[in-house]
Amino acid sequence: MHLQEFWFIAVAALFLGFFVLEGFDFGVGMLMEWVGRRSADAAGGTVDSHRRAVLNSIGPVWDGNEVWLITAAGAMFAAFPNWYATVFSGLYLPLLVILLSMIARVVAIEWRGKIDDPRWRTWCDIGIAAGSWLPALLWGVVFAALVRGLPVGPDKNVVGLTVADVLNPYTLLGGAATCSLFLFHGAVFLALKTGGTVRADAVKFAKVLSIPAIVVVGGFGLWTQRDYGKPWTAAVLAVAVLALLVAAVAVARDREGWAFLSTTVVVASLVILIFGSLYPNLVPSTIDPAYSITVANGSSTPYTLKVMSWAAGIVSPVVLAYQAWTYWIFRKRIFAESIPPSIGLSPRRVS
Amino acid sequence: MDVVDVSRWQFGITTVYHFIFVPLTIGLAPMVAVMQTLWVVTGNPHWYRMTRFFGKIFLINFAIGVATGIVQEFQFGMNWSEYSRFVGDVFGAPLAMEGLVAFFLESTFIGLWIFGWKRIPKLAHLASIWLVALGVNFSAFFIIAANSFMQHPVGARFNPVTGRAELESFVALFSNNTAVAAFWHAVAASFLTAGTFVAAVSAWWMVRSKGLPDARAMFRPATILGSWFALVAAVAIFITGDVQGKLMFHQQPMKMAAAESLCHTELNPKFSILTVGTHNNCDGITRVIEVPYVLPFLAEGRFSDVTLEGVEDLQESYQEKFGPGWYVPNLFVTYWSFRAMIGFMAIPMLFALTALWLTRRGRVPDRKWLSRFAVWTIPTPFLASAAGWVFTEMGRQPWIVAPNPDGDQLIRLTVREGVTPHGAEVVWVSLIGFTLAYAALAVVWSYLLRRYVVNGPQDHDSEPVTPTPPDDADVAPLSFAY
């Protein structure tokens, strides 16, 4: 195998890690409002302690999960500068919205508990919701647009991009697919990580959300396979659909561990389907296939790829080990009842 | 403004903004780690309270640094795609390694530190804040190694077939003398920022707690700790700055000539303290106050027999080398940002010396002017850092990759050549979007910081926690949890 193929797989693996891990973070962020409210109604507790139970389920890990994206972008830059440059400049406006919403999410999560005030929390909850819904939707749009191809010109830049290149039935279905999948994945994660009424409510949500996930992800997968897939990606699609069904059955039978394993397989399969359909292109050109950016013409030199391979080979096992260890440390379920009172400061000084 | 100007404004605004939070994070992480270590080693609960107090402020600041950092990772591709294609083979590697080595480390262990107070053993918890401190400093190294390739490209050669710079030696890239000097300079500046912050906030509280036991037992030691950090950092800034200056006189003579408004090549030129100009060019400049001997020493370590090239002579020789063009950076900005950097860093140094003098031999100062001095000192190291970056980046103009006089002359790119050929209106949208969002966040950040500083250490942080094994039935109340 060439180093170029290896790095194509490595970038795919980084995005796979990002979507598996941050996928449930987005899902939890999207569900926070609903699950918090309904679970509090059922238990008779305060809505806020239930929302906080939801948020704390991803508390210790979401920041580390987000780094998968940063590293994926960095790896694209290092291994395939032309891929990085064309995609990031070509899909400028969707990426801008993703950036602004993810900024809102980071500060909203971190600052939410710092001030003990209902209006403050409402603003933060809006930030968390926007910062979860928009990226969950737009990442699907971005990757579907990439698989479909962009108007890449002879100088490798995107020229004359129209709205229809980014927003069309296929890419919108892609957005709906990641959005519905992350909702399902997040609900299952929440069912696995919480207890009491929060868990019960998350299970209910997961049961309902399994249906749109099967329909939309299945539909997007079939469309991708029909128009852009390779023979071997059909097997990946089959695994995705099978895992979706297993997840739905597992949720129905209250087997959250199996359900989470299955939704993880679904997210992973979807990413493999997307990258598998893309290969050997990195950005297919809709103007002329000769202008397409490919693994061969988009990559860095063998020397750079070799240096990067050594760095990744040495560091990645350590990173994986300590990330896994944090998940192990915080493996306990979280109950809304054991969320302590807010220790945030009052908005103004009380003398 | 054309797309180059709008893109430059956007990069300038987002980067200077990001670097408000970064130096405080880089410096405060090790300081909080030192405080926690002092608590673990001595068992003194005052250090526990200081760890919690500054720890919360650290986290408020860390969040916004992370949030604005994602933009940096995307922006090279979004707005500087031609630059990314030209240098990607070299420049991408340190960025990817920064993610892999530094960002994973800091963001995973920050989670452990925030949520682990009652979950993991005391020493493991202490280790996690030290790993965060290590992570943030690693990240400084990688990003400055990348930036130094723009200042002084080494370890690469130009490939005429692909039309780009290609990496020849990663050892040369990471041991770039500019990178080593700039890394220590930036880290020292970050320690100055955080040391000043800790010293000033503690001194303010020391004055405020006049007559209370906390003033002597807690805020005085914290003031002294912060002041020593700031003072040692200030000395390191002078040394590393001097090394960097000497490199820069050789590597980017135009930047240094512009910094001095030195228009014509001179033997033993004088260091300018004040220059007034009317048209921001060589014709309209009047040098008002000058000091002899300083400039030759800054450039070559000698007091005489030093000839420095002037802006106009350099412009001529660059035109001969690189073709027709304007190779002079903005004189006003370069000259004044250089002086602002030095001027602003003198203030925290003076404050640290004052604080150490007033607290000598057991004294607990309680004079009001000290707390006022403290408050006014806090922003100055931030301003010095911002001025330093503005100087080094604006002074490099018109280059985005400045040619290395001893290296491959074909590795050079102007800012104009590096920009993404967007329509200007597209970049206007993002410039306005970022500016509005960042302005709103700055208001919230400064409100939170002020609120937490003025509130002081909280009562629920007065008792150190003991870790319990995770199998314990109850879920631990976590004072840092969301």
Interface residues (C-beta under 8 A of the other chain):
Chain A: R52 L55 N56 G59 P60 V61 W62 D63 G64 E66 V67 L69 I70 T71 A73 G74 A75 M76 F77 A78 A79 P81 N82 Y84 A85 T86 V87 F88 S89 Y92 L93 L95 L96 L99 L100 M102 I103 A104 V106 V107 I109 E110 W111 R112 G113 K114 I115 K156 N157 S300 T301 Y303 T304 V307 M308 A311 A312 V315 S316 V319 Y322 Q323 T326 I329 F330 R331 K332 I334 F335 S338 I339 P340 I343 L345 P347 R349
Chain B: K56 L59 I60 F62 A63 I64 V66 A67 T68 G69 I70 V71 E73 F74 F76 G77 M78 N79 S81 E82 S84 R85 V87 G88 D89 V90 F91 G92 A93 L95 A96 M97 E98 G99 L100 V101 F103 F104 L105 S107 T108 F109 I110 G111 L112 I114 F115 G116 R119 I120 R164 E166 L167 E168 F170 T420 P421 H422 V426 V429 S430 G433 F434 A437 L441 V444 L448 R451 Y452 V454 N455 Q458 H460 P470 D474 V475 P477 L478 S479 A481 Y482
